[in-house]
Amino acid sequence: MVSSHKRELMLTAAGLSLIAVTYGLARYAYGLFAPTLRTEFDLDGGTLGAVAAGSYVAYCLAVVVSTAVTARWGARTGALAAGTAATAGTSLIAAAPNTAVLALGVVLAGASTGLASPSLADAVSRVVRVTRRDRAQSVVNAGTGLGVLISGPVSLLAIGDWRLAWWAFAATSALVTLWIARVVPPVKEDRPRGLPTPLFPPATGRLLPAAATLGLASAAIWTFGRDIAVSVGGLGETESTVVWIVLGAVGLAGAFTAELTSRAGLRRAWSAGMILFALATALFALATRSFPALVIAAALFGAVYIGLTGVLILWGTRAYPTAPAFGVGVAFLMLALGQAAGAPLIGLLGDLIDLRAGFLAAAATAVLGVLFAPKEATTTYNFGVRSLSRVSAVPPERESRVGCA
C-alpha cells in the first residue's frame, strides 16, 4: 500500500507537471512565439493582443466552470479537463492554417489553465496534511516556471519549424494528463454543494482588486516580452529565447513562496513583490537594447510573478478555508480579467506609440497594486514556521485524510 507521504509527493509532482503544461506551455508559450506568429500570420500588435485577450477570457470562463465542476464531481474531473484542453489547444496551434484556427487553439489552451488551478488547489487541500499544505501549494504553482523553462530550449531546437515545437507541447500535455488520471484521487466523501457562506468574506475586499492589478501589469511581459526584445531591442532568435528561458528557470524559485511568506507576512510579501514586479517591467522598457539588463529583468519577473501568484493561492485558500477551490478560483478569475483587459490595451499602445509606453503603463499599474496589500490580523503556524494571514487556517476537524483511503 502506498504511504500517505508518498501519495502527497506524487500528487504534488503531478500537479506541478499539469501547471507546467497548461500555464508554461499551452498558455504562456504564445508570448515566446509571438514574433514568429506575427510573421507567419501577418499579425499587428493589436491583433496579437486581441488573440491573447481571447485566451484570458477563456481562462475566466474556465475558472468558473472548474470551480463548479470541482465542487460537484471532485478535483480529478477538473484536472483531467485541464489536461485535455491543453492537449487539444496546443494541437490546434500546431496545425493552424490561418489566424482563426490559431486563435481557437490559443483560446482553448488558455482555458486549460483556468480548469487546472481550482481543481489542483482543492486536491492539495484535501490530500496533503496541513503541516505541508502551503509548501505543496507553492511547489505546484511553480510549475509555471518549469513549463516556461522547457518551452525555451524546445523552441530553439525547432528553429525553422515552429509547428514542431507545438506538437511536442501537445504530446507532453497528453502524457501529463494520463499521469493526472492515475494520481488525483476520486471523490469519496459527501462534499458541500452550492456557494460558500459568506460569498465575499472581508479578506476579498483586497484580494480581488489585488489580483486584477497583478493581471493588468503582467499582461505586458507574458504577451509582448519576447516581442519587445526582438522588435524594439533588436535581439536575435537565440538571445531573445535565452531571456525567456531565464524567466522560467528563476520562476522555479516560486516554490519557496510559502516559506518566504511565512517569515515576511502576506502584507510585506505582496507589497515588496509588486514593487519589484514594477521594476522588472520598467527594465524591459528602459533597457530594451541591453541583453544583460533584459536577462536581469526576466529573472526578476519570473521569480516575483510566480511568487505573487503563490501569495494569491495562499490568500485565497485562507479566505475560503472550507472551499479552497472557490478561493483560488475567484482570485485567479480576477487575475485573468486583468490580463484580458491589459493585453489588447498594451498592444494598442504599441501600435499607436511604442511598446515601451505600454510596458511603462504596466509598471505604474503594478505600483498601484501595493495599495491592495492584505491586512494581517491573525497568526497561524504552518510547516513549523510562522505564517501570518487575515483568515485562520482550515480547522483541525477537517484534517481527515479525505480521498486518500
For each residue, the residues with C-beta under 8 A, 3 or more apart:
1:
2: 6 7 10
3: 6 7
4: 7 8 129 401 404
5: 8 9
6: 2 3 9 10
7: 2 3 4 10 11 127 404
8: 4 5 11 12 127 128 129 132 136
9: 5 6 12 13
10: 2 6 7 13 14 183
11: 7 8 14 15 123 124 127 128 136 183 184 185
12: 8 9 15 16 124 128 136 139 140
13: 9 10 16 17
14: 10 11 17 18 176 179 180 183 184
15: 11 12 18 19 79 120 123 124 136 140 143 184
16: 12 13 19 20 139 140 142 143 146
17: 13 14 20 21 143 146 176 179
18: 14 15 21 22 79 82 83 116 120 143 176 177 180
19: 15 16 22 23 24 116 117 120 140 141 142 143 144 146 147
20: 16 17 23 24 25 143 144 146 147 150 176
21: 17 18 24 25 26 83 86 147 169 172 173 176
22: 18 19 25 26 27 82 83 85 86 109 112 113 115 116 147 173
23: 19 20 26 27 28 113 116 143 144 147
24: 19 20 21 27 28 29 143 144 145 146 147 148 149 150 151 248
25: 20 21 22 28 29 86 90 147 150 151 169 172 173
26: 21 22 23 29 85 86 89 90 109 110 112 113 169 173
27: 22 23 24 30 55 59 109 110 112 113
28: 23 24 25 31 32 144 147 148 151 222
29: 24 25 26 32 33 147 148 151 155 165 166 169
30: 27 33 34 37 51 52 55 93 106 109 223
31: 28 34 52 221 222 223 224 225 226 227 244
32: 28 29 148 151 152 155 226 241 244
33: 29 30 36 37 155 162 165 166
34: 30 31 37 38 48 223 224 226 227
35: 38 39 226 227 230 231 240
36: 33 39 40 162
37: 30 33 34 40 41 43 48 102 162
38: 34 35 41 42 43 44 48 227
39: 35 36 42
40: 36 37 162
41: 37 38 98 99 102
42: 38 39
43: 37 38 47 48 51 99
44: 38 47 48 351
45: 48 49 224 227 347 348 350 351 355
46: 49 50 344 347 348 351
47: 43 44 50 51 99 347
48: 34 37 38 43 44 45 51 52 223 224 227 347
49: 45 46 52 53 223 224 343 344 345 346 347 348 350
50: 46 47 53 54 343 344 347
51: 30 43 47 48 54 55 99 102 103 106
52: 30 31 48 49 55 56 106 219 222 223 339 343 344 347
53: 49 50 56 57 339 340 341 343 344
54: 50 51 57 58 103 106 107 110
55: 27 30 51 52 58 59 106 107 109 110 111
56: 52 53 59 60 110 215 219 336 337 339 340 343
57: 53 54 60 61 107 110 336 340
58: 54 55 61 62 107 108 110 111 114
59: 27 55 56 62 63 110 111 113 114 332 336 339 340
60: 56 57 63 64 114 333 336 337 340
61: 57 58 64 65 111 114
62: 58 59 65 66 85 110 111 112 113 114 115
63: 59 60 66 67 114 115 117 118 329 330 332 333 336
64: 60 61 67 68 114 329 333
65: 61 62 68 69 114 115
66: 62 63 69 70 78 81 82 114 115 116 117 118 119 325 329
67: 63 64 70 71 118 325 326 329 330
68: 64 65 71 72
69: 65 66 72 73 77 78 81 115 119
70: 66 67 73 74 75 77 78 118 119 122 325
71: 67 68 191 192 193 194 323 325 326
72: 68 69 191 193
73: 69 70 76 77 78 187
74: 70 77 78 122 185 186 187 191 403
75: 70 78 79 119 120 122 123 126 184 185 325
76: 73 79 80 119 123 180 181 184 185 186 187
77: 69 70 73 74 80 81 119
78: 66 69 70 73 74 75 81 82 115 116 118 119 122 325
79: 15 18 75 76 82 83 115 116 119 120 123 180 184
80: 76 77 83 84 177 180 181 184
81: 66 69 77 78 84 85 115 119
82: 18 22 66 78 79 85 86 112 113 115 116 119
83: 18 21 22 79 80 86 87 112 116 173 174 176 177 180
84: 80 81 87 88 112 177
85: 22 26 62 81 82 88 89 108 109 111 112 115
86: 21 22 25 26 82 83 89 90 109 112 173 176 177
87: 83 84 90 91 170 173 174 177
88: 84 85 91 92 108
89: 26 85 86 92 93 105 106 107 108 109 110 111 112
90: 25 26 86 87 93 94 105 109 166 167 169 170 173
91: 87 88 94 95 105 166 167 170
92: 88 89 95 96 101 102 104 105 108 109
93: 30 89 90 96 102 105 106 109 166
94: 90 91 105 163 164 166 167 169 170
95: 91 92 101 163
96: 92 93 99 101 102 105
97: 101
98: 41 101 102
99: 41 43 47 51 96 102 103
100: 103 104
101: 92 95 96 97 98 104 105
102: 37 41 51 92 93 96 98 99 105 106
103: 51 54 99 100 106 107
104: 92 100 101 107 108
105: 89 90 91 92 93 94 96 101 102 108 109
106: 30 51 52 54 55 89 93 102 103 109 110
107: 54 55 57 58 89 103 104 110 111
108: 58 85 88 89 92 104 105 111 112
109: 22 26 27 30 55 85 86 89 90 92 93 105 106 112
110: 26 27 54 55 56 57 58 59 62 89 106 107 113 114
111: 55 58 59 61 62 85 89 107 108 114 115
112: 22 26 27 62 82 83 84 85 86 89 108 109 115 116 173
113: 22 23 26 27 59 62 82 110 116 117
114: 58 59 60 61 62 63 64 65 66 110 111 117 118 332 333 336
115: 22 62 63 65 66 69 78 79 81 82 85 111 112 118 119
116: 18 19 22 23 66 78 79 82 83 112 113 119 120
117: 19 63 66 113 114 120 121 313 328 329 332
118: 63 66 67 70 78 114 115 121 122 325 326 328 329 332
119: 66 69 70 75 76 77 78 79 81 82 115 116 122 123 184 325
120: 15 18 19 75 79 116 117 123 124 140
121: 117 118 124 125 137 313 316 317 324 325 327 328
122: 70 74 75 78 118 119 125 126 324 325 328
123: 11 15 75 76 79 119 120 126 127 184 185 403
124: 11 12 15 120 121 127 128 133 136 137 140 324
125: 121 122 128 133 137 317 324 325 394
126: 75 122 123 185 402 403
127: 7 8 11 123 124 185 401 402 403 404
128: 8 11 12 124 125 132 133 136
129: 4 8 132 133 399
130: 133 382 393 394 396 399
131: 382 383 384
132: 8 128 129 135 136 383
133: 124 125 128 129 130 136 137 382 383
134: 137 138 258 261 262 314 382 383 387
135: 132 138 139 258 259 383
136: 8 11 12 15 124 128 132 133 139 140
137: 121 124 125 133 134 140 141 258 310 313 314 317
138: 134 135 141 142 254 255 256 257 258 259 310 313 314
139: 12 16 135 136 142 255
140: 12 15 16 19 120 124 136 137 143
141: 19 137 138 144 254 255 257 306 309 310 313
142: 16 19 138 139 145 146 251 252 253 254 255 257 306 310
143: 15 16 17 18 19 20 23 24 140 146 147
144: 19 20 23 24 28 141 147 148 248 251 254 306 309
145: 24 142 148 149 247 248 249 250 251 252 253 254 302 306
146: 16 17 19 20 24 142 143 149 150 248 251 252
147: 19 20 21 22 23 24 25 28 29 143 144 150 151 248
148: 24 28 29 32 144 145 151 152 244 245 247 248 251 302
149: 24 145 146 152 245 248 249 251 252
150: 20 24 25 146 147 153 154 172 248
151: 24 25 28 29 32 147 148 154 155 165 169 244 248
152: 32 148 149 155 156 241 242 244 245 248
153: 150 156 157 245
154: 150 151 157 158 165 168 169
155: 29 32 33 151 152 158 159 162 165 241 244
156: 152 153 159 237 238 241
157: 153 154 165
158: 154 155 161 162 163 164 165 168
159: 155 156 237
160:
161: 158 164 165
162: 33 36 37 40 155 158 165 166
163: 94 95 158 166 167
164: 94 158 161 167 168
165: 29 33 151 154 155 157 158 161 162 168 169
166: 29 33 90 91 93 94 162 163 169 170
167: 90 91 94 163 164 170 171
168: 154 158 164 165 171 172
169: 21 25 26 29 90 94 151 154 165 166 172 173
170: 87 90 91 94 166 167 173 174
171: 167 168 174 175
172: 21 25 150 168 169 175 176
173: 21 22 25 26 83 86 87 90 112 169 170 176 177
174: 83 87 170 171 177 178
175: 171 172 178 179
176: 14 17 18 20 21 83 86 172 173 179 180
177: 18 80 83 84 86 87 173 174 180 181
178: 174 175 181 182
179: 14 17 175 176 182 183
180: 14 18 76 79 80 83 176 177 183 184
181: 76 80 177 178 184
182: 178 179
183: 10 11 14 179 180
184: 11 14 15 75 76 79 80 119 123 180 181
185: 11 74 75 76 123 126 127 188 403 404
186: 74 76 403
187: 73 74 76 191 403
188: 185 402 403 405
189: 400 402 403
190:
191: 71 72 74 187
192: 71 196 322 323
193: 71 72
194: 71
195: 199 326
196: 192 199 320 322 323 326
197:
198: 201
199: 195 196
200: 204 205
201: 198 204 319 320 391
202: 205 390
203: 206 207 315 318 319 374 390 391
204: 200 201 207 208 319 330
205: 200 202 208
206: 203 209 210 372 373 374 375
207: 203 204 210 211 312 315 316 319 330 331 334 374
208: 204 205 211 212 330 331 334
209: 206 212 213 334 372
210: 206 207 213 214 270 312 315 369 372 373 374
211: 207 208 214 215 312 331 332 333 334 335 338
212: 208 209 215 216 334 335 337 338
213: 209 210 216 217 274 338 365 366 368 369 372
214: 210 211 217 218 274 277 308 309 312 335 338 366 369
215: 56 211 212 218 219 334 335 336 337 338 339 340 341 342
216: 212 213 219 338 339 341 342 362 365
217: 213 214 220 274 277 278 281 338 342 362 363 365 366 369
218: 214 215 221 222 277 305 335 338 339 342 362
219: 52 56 215 216 222 223 338 339 341 342 343 345 346 362
220: 217 223 224 225 281 284 342 346 358 359 362
221: 31 218 224 225 247 280 281 284 298 301 305 359 362
222: 28 31 52 218 219 225 339
223: 30 31 34 48 49 52 219 220 227 343 346 347
224: 31 34 45 48 49 220 221 227 228 346 347 350 355 358 359
225: 31 220 221 222 228 229 243 244 247 284 298 301
226: 31 32 34 35 229 230 240 241 243 244
227: 31 34 35 38 45 48 223 224 230 231 355
228: 224 225 231 232 233 284 285 288 355 356 359
229: 225 226 232 233 235 239 240 243 284 288 294
230: 35 226 227 233 234 235 236 240
231: 35 227 228 355
232: 228 229 288 289 354 355 356
233: 228 229 230 240 288 289 290 291 294
234: 230 289
235: 229 230 239 240 243 291 294
236: 230 239 240
237: 156 159 240 241
238: 156 241 242
239: 229 235 236 242 243 291
240: 35 226 229 230 233 235 236 237 243 244
241: 32 152 155 156 226 237 238 244 245
242: 152 238 239 245 246 295
243: 225 226 229 235 239 240 246 247 291 294 295 298
244: 31 32 148 151 152 155 225 226 240 241 247 248 298
245: 148 149 152 153 241 242 248 249
246: 242 243 249 250 295 298 299 302
247: 145 148 221 225 243 244 250 251 298 299 301 302
248: 24 144 145 146 147 148 149 150 151 152 244 245 251 252 302
249: 145 149 245 246 252 299 302
250: 145 246 247 253 298 299 300 302 303
251: 142 144 145 146 148 149 247 248 254 302 303 305 306
252: 142 145 146 149 248 249 255 306
253: 142 145 250 256 302 303 306 307
254: 138 141 142 144 145 251 257 303 305 306 307 309 310
255: 138 139 141 142 252
256: 138 253 259 260
257: 138 141 142 254 260 261 269 306 307 310 311 314
258: 134 135 137 138 261 262 310 314 382 383 387
259: 135 138 256 262 263 383 385
260: 256 257 263 264 269 307
261: 134 257 258 264 265 266 269 310 311 314 387
262: 134 258 259 382 383 385 386 387 388
263: 259 260 385 386
264: 260 261 268 269 272
265: 261 268 269 376 388
266: 261 269 270 311 314 315 373 374 376 388 389 390
267: 270 271 373 374 375 376 388
268: 264 265 271 272 373
269: 257 260 261 264 265 266 272 273 307 311
270: 210 266 267 273 274 308 311 369 370 372 373 374
271: 267 268 274 275 370 373
272: 264 268 269 275 276
273: 269 270 276 277 304 307 308 311
274: 213 214 217 270 271 277 278 308 366 367 369 370 373
275: 271 272 278 279 366 367 370
276: 272 273 279 280 300 304
277: 214 217 218 273 274 280 281 301 304 305 308 366 369
278: 217 274 275 281 282 363 364 366 367
279: 275 276 282 283 300 363
280: 221 276 277 283 284 297 298 300 301 304
281: 217 220 221 277 278 284 285 297 301 359 360 362 363 366
282: 278 279 285 286 359 360 363
283: 279 280 286 287 293 294 296 297 300
284: 220 221 225 228 229 280 281 287 288 294 297 301 359
285: 228 281 282 288 355 356 357 359 360 363
286: 282 283 356 360
287: 283 284 290 293 294 297
288: 228 229 232 233 284 285 294 356
289: 232 233 234
290: 233 287 293 294
291: 233 235 239 243 294 295
292: 295 296
293: 283 287 290 296 297
294: 229 233 235 243 283 284 287 288 290 291 297 298
295: 242 243 246 291 292 298 299
296: 283 292 293 299 300
297: 280 281 283 284 287 293 294 300 301
298: 221 225 243 244 246 247 250 280 294 295 301 302
299: 246 247 249 250 295 296 302 303
300: 250 276 279 280 283 296 297 303 304
301: 221 225 247 277 280 281 284 297 298 304 305
302: 145 148 246 247 248 249 250 251 253 298 299 305 306
303: 250 251 253 254 299 300 306 307
304: 273 276 277 280 300 301 307 308
305: 218 221 251 254 277 301 302 308 309
306: 141 142 144 145 251 252 253 254 257 302 303 309 310
307: 253 254 257 260 269 273 303 304 310 311
308: 214 270 273 274 277 304 305 311 312
309: 141 144 214 254 305 306 312 313 332 335
310: 137 138 141 142 254 257 258 261 306 307 313 314
311: 257 261 266 269 270 273 307 308 314 315
312: 207 210 211 214 308 309 315 316 328 331 332 335
313: 117 121 137 138 141 309 310 316 317 328 331
314: 134 137 138 257 258 261 266 310 311 317 318 389
315: 203 207 210 266 311 312 318 319 327 331 374 389 390
316: 121 207 312 313 319 320 324 327 328 329 330 331 332
317: 121 125 137 313 314 320 321 324 327 328
318: 203 314 315 321 327 389 390 391 392 393
319: 201 203 204 207 315 316 327 390 391
320: 196 201 316 317 323 324 326 327 330
321: 317 318 324 391 392 393 394 395 398
322: 192 196 394 398
323: 71 192 196 320 326 327
324: 121 122 124 125 316 317 320 321 327 328
325: 66 67 70 71 75 78 118 119 121 122 125 328 329
326: 67 71 118 195 196 320 323 329 330
327: 121 315 316 317 318 319 320 323 324 330 331
328: 117 118 121 122 312 313 316 317 324 325 331 332
329: 63 64 66 67 117 118 316 325 326 332 333
330: 63 67 204 207 208 316 320 326 327 333 334
331: 207 208 211 312 313 315 316 327 328 334 335
332: 59 63 114 117 118 211 309 312 316 328 329 335 336
333: 60 63 64 114 211 329 330 336 337
334: 207 208 209 211 212 215 330 331 337 338
335: 211 212 214 215 218 309 312 331 332 338 339
336: 56 57 59 60 63 114 215 332 333 339 340
337: 56 60 212 215 333 334 340 341
338: 211 212 213 214 215 216 217 218 219 334 335 341 342
339: 52 53 56 59 215 216 218 219 222 335 336 342 343
340: 53 56 57 59 60 215 336 337 343
341: 53 215 216 219 337 338 344 345
342: 215 216 217 218 219 220 338 339 345 346 362 365
343: 49 50 52 53 56 219 223 339 340 346 347
344: 46 49 50 52 53 341 347 348
345: 49 219 341 342 348 349 358 361
346: 49 219 220 223 224 342 343 349 350 355 358 359 361 362
347: 45 46 47 48 49 50 52 223 224 343 344 350 351 358
348: 45 46 49 344 345 351 352 358
349: 345 346 352 353 354 355 357 358 361
350: 45 49 224 346 347 353 354 355 357 358
351: 44 45 46 347 348
352: 348 349
353: 349 350 357 358
354: 232 349 350 357 358
355: 45 224 227 228 231 232 285 346 349 350 358 359
356: 228 232 285 286 288 359 360
357: 285 349 350 353 354 360 361
358: 220 224 345 346 347 348 349 350 353 354 355 361 362
359: 220 221 224 228 281 282 284 285 346 355 356 362 363
360: 281 282 285 286 356 357 363 364
361: 345 346 349 357 358 364 365
362: 216 217 218 219 220 221 281 342 346 358 359 365 366
363: 217 278 279 281 282 285 359 360 366 367
364: 278 360 361 367 368
365: 213 216 217 342 361 362 368 369
366: 213 214 217 274 275 277 278 281 362 363 369
367: 274 275 278 363 364 370
368: 213 364 365 371
369: 210 213 214 217 270 274 277 365 366 372
370: 270 271 274 275 367 373
371: 368
372: 206 209 210 213 270 369
373: 206 210 266 267 268 270 271 274 370
374: 203 206 207 210 266 267 270 315 389 390
375: 206 267 390
376: 265 266 267 388 389 390
377: 390
378: 388 389 390 391 392
379: 386 387 388
380: 387 388 389 392 393
381: 384 385 386 387
382: 130 131 133 134 258 262 385 387 393
383: 131 132 133 134 135 258 259 262
384: 131 381
385: 259 262 263 381 382
386: 262 263 379 381
387: 134 258 261 262 379 380 381 382 393
388: 262 265 266 267 376 378 379 380
389: 266 314 315 318 374 376 378 380 392 393
390: 202 203 266 315 318 319 374 375 376 377 378
391: 201 203 318 319 321 378
392: 318 321 378 380 389 395
393: 130 318 321 380 382 387 389
394: 125 130 321 322 398 399
395: 321 392 398
396: 130 399
397:
398: 321 322 394 395
399: 129 130 394 396
400: 189
401: 4 127 404 405
402: 126 127 188 189
403: 74 123 126 127 185 186 187 188 189
404: 4 7 127 185 401
405: 188 401
